[in-house]
Amino acid sequence: MYTSIYTDQAKKPVHKLFRDALDRTYDQWSDIRDYVFQNRPGTEELWYFNSKVGWHIRLRYHKRVIVYSIPCDQYFVILLVLGEKAVGEALDSSISSATKTIIQQSAAHTEGRGCYFVVNEQDAGIDYLIKDLKKLLAIKLFL
């Protein structure tokens, strides 16, 4: 489980704080967010507080959460909840073996597997991770 850098429920973050916190990884978040917005017009970007995680962003289409973003210090964590059908599609897809391992090791729950992906500028494979995340989002959006 990851924790947001924004843990005070009384202080809802503003966009500038979010951008500053993500630092160089903000462009990767924008890329993911824009991908979802382009493929699901009408998607909302909402701040949400959870006592275990703190403030985080949810991209929601109608009542369905597509992706969660947990802001950390100079990086962020993506949470994708994938149903078993989506998991099967993902494991049969061309995503990297590292991404497949994360999916396989994620615990299965009633609502699906909660897969956490750390997007950090210091990781050499960040470009591959963003490509993999877009492929997973495509599976989730179009399945």
C-alpha positions in Angstrom: 0.0 0.0 0.0 1.3 3.5 -0.9 0.5 6.7 0.9 0.0 10.1 -0.6 2.2 13.0 0.4 -1.1 14.8 1.2 -2.4 13.2 4.4 -4.2 16.1 6.0 -7.9 15.7 5.2 -8.6 19.4 6.0 -6.2 20.5 3.2 -7.4 19.4 -0.2 -4.5 19.8 -2.6 -4.7 22.2 -5.6 -3.3 21.5 -9.0 -0.1 23.5 -8.5 0.8 21.5 -5.4 0.2 18.3 -7.3 2.3 19.4 -10.2 5.1 20.5 -7.9 5.0 17.2 -6.0 5.3 15.1 -9.1 8.1 17.3 -10.4 9.6 15.7 -13.5 7.1 12.8 -13.6 4.2 15.3 -14.0 4.5 14.9 -17.8 4.0 11.1 -17.5 0.8 11.7 -15.4 -0.5 14.2 -18.0 0.2 11.7 -20.8 -1.8 9.0 -18.9 -4.6 11.4 -18.0 -4.8 12.8 -21.6 -5.0 9.2 -23.0 -8.0 8.5 -20.8 -9.7 11.8 -21.6 -9.3 11.2 -25.3 -10.7 7.7 -25.2 -13.5 8.4 -22.7 -14.8 12.0 -23.3 -16.7 13.1 -20.2 -14.2 11.5 -17.8 -13.8 13.5 -14.5 -10.6 14.1 -12.6 -11.5 14.2 -8.9 -9.6 14.5 -5.7 -10.6 12.0 -3.1 -9.5 11.4 0.5 -9.0 8.0 2.0 -7.8 7.6 5.6 -5.3 4.9 4.6 -4.0 6.5 1.5 -4.5 10.3 1.9 -5.5 12.6 -1.0 -5.3 11.0 -4.4 -6.8 11.6 -7.8 -9.4 9.4 -9.4 -10.3 9.5 -13.1 -13.9 8.5 -13.2 -16.2 7.9 -16.1 -19.8 8.1 -14.9 -19.6 6.0 -11.7 -16.7 3.8 -12.8 -13.2 4.6 -11.6 -10.8 4.0 -14.4 -7.5 4.8 -12.7 -6.2 6.1 -9.4 -3.1 8.3 -9.0 -1.4 8.5 -5.7 1.0 11.5 -5.6 4.3 10.9 -3.8 7.5 13.0 -3.5 8.7 13.4 -7.1 6.9 10.4 -8.4 3.4 8.9 -8.4 1.7 5.5 -8.1 -1.0 4.3 -10.5 -3.6 1.9 -9.2 -5.5 0.0 -11.8 -8.2 -2.5 -10.8 -8.4 -5.2 -13.4 -11.2 -7.7 -13.6 -10.3 -11.3 -14.4 -11.2 -10.9 -18.1 -8.9 -7.9 -18.3 -6.2 -9.8 -16.5 -6.4 -12.5 -19.1 -6.3 -10.0 -21.9 -3.3 -8.2 -20.3 -1.3 -11.4 -19.8 -1.9 -12.4 -23.4 -0.9 -8.9 -24.7 2.5 -7.4 -25.7 3.1 -5.7 -22.4 6.5 -6.2 -20.8 7.3 -9.2 -18.6 7.9 -6.8 -15.6 4.3 -5.4 -16.0 2.9 -9.0 -16.3 4.7 -10.0 -13.1 3.1 -7.1 -11.2 -0.3 -8.1 -12.5 0.3 -11.8 -11.6 1.5 -10.9 -8.1 -1.4 -8.6 -7.3 -4.0 -10.1 -5.0 -7.4 -11.0 -6.5 -10.4 -9.4 -4.8 -14.1 -9.4 -5.6 -13.8 -6.3 -7.7 -10.6 -7.4 -9.4 -6.9 -7.3 -9.0 -5.5 -4.1 -7.6 -2.3 -3.5 -9.5 0.1 -0.8 -8.3 2.6 0.7 -10.7 5.3 3.1 -9.5 6.1 5.8 -12.0 9.4 7.3 -11.1 11.7 9.3 -13.3 14.7 7.5 -11.9 13.6 4.1 -13.4 15.3 3.3 -16.7 12.1 1.7 -18.0 9.7 4.6 -17.4 8.9 4.9 -21.2 8.0 1.2 -21.4 5.9 1.5 -18.3 3.9 4.4 -19.7 3.3 2.4 -22.9 2.3 -0.7 -20.9 -0.1 1.5 -18.8 -1.7 2.8 -21.9 -2.2 -0.8 -23.2 -3.7 -1.8 -19.9 -6.0 1.3 -20.0 -7.1 0.3 -23.5 -7.9 -3.2 -22.3 -9.9 -1.7 -19.4 -11.7 0.9 -21.5 -12.6 -1.2 -24.4 -13.2 -4.7 -22.9 
